[in-house]
Structure formats: structure tokens, C-alpha cells
Amino acid sequence: MSTKEAVLDLVRKLPDDCSLDDIQYHLYVLQTIERGKTEVVQGKTVGHEQVKQELRAKWLKNSAKQSGQPAHGTNSTTSLPISPKTSPLRFGFA
């Protein structure tokens, strides 16, 4: 499926009352998924154990922030909020 066809399919699946922000968000999700698929084909993946270690470090850092204790050398990441109205799963994109 071409990029244009994927975008048109996405727009057709969105509700008639969606906002431009909704469309932009879903385009972002679609682009991110495609980028991830490309990275998998190129072998740019992270092993299960490494993910577990990174998540454990992130949880420890967040736990330390909430308790007021200093974190222990972890990296922070940001994430986008997902509401039921804009969830990519609602429209079958992920």
C-alpha cells in the first residue's frame, strides 16, 4: 500500500467529527509504526532483556521522584497521551 493510500484509508476510518489534531496524531502513529517496521527489517531492534533493564531503571527513577529520593543514573523518556477518542487501537491502526 502506498503512503497516499495509507493516509486516505486512515482518514476514511476516522469519525466525521474528528479534529485536525486527531488526524495529525493518527498520522504520527502511522508514521511511527512504519518507521519501526523499517528498523526491524534493518536489524535495529532491542532485545527483551535490555528492554526489561531499561524499564526497571525508568521505574526506579520514577519511584525515586515520587518519594523525593535521588534517582540512580537513569534516562527519562516522554510519551504522548492517548485518550479513548484518539487511540490508534480504536480504529485498527496498530
C-alpha positions, 0 to 999 in steps of 0.5 A: 500500500502506498503512503497516499493510500495509507493516509486516505484509508486512515482518514476514511476510518476516522469519525466525521467529527474528528479534529485536525489534531486527531488526524495529525496524531493518527498520522504520527502513529502511522508514521511511527509504526512504519518507521519501526517496521523499517528498523526491524527489517534493518536489524535495529531492534532491542532485545527483551532483556535490555528492554526489561533493564531499561524499564526497571531503571525508568521505574526506579527513577520514577519511584525515586521522584515520587518519594523525593529520593535521588534517582540512580543514573537513569534516562527519562523518556516522554510519551504522548497521551492517548485518550479513548477518542484518539487511540490508534487501537480504536480504529485498527491502526496498530 
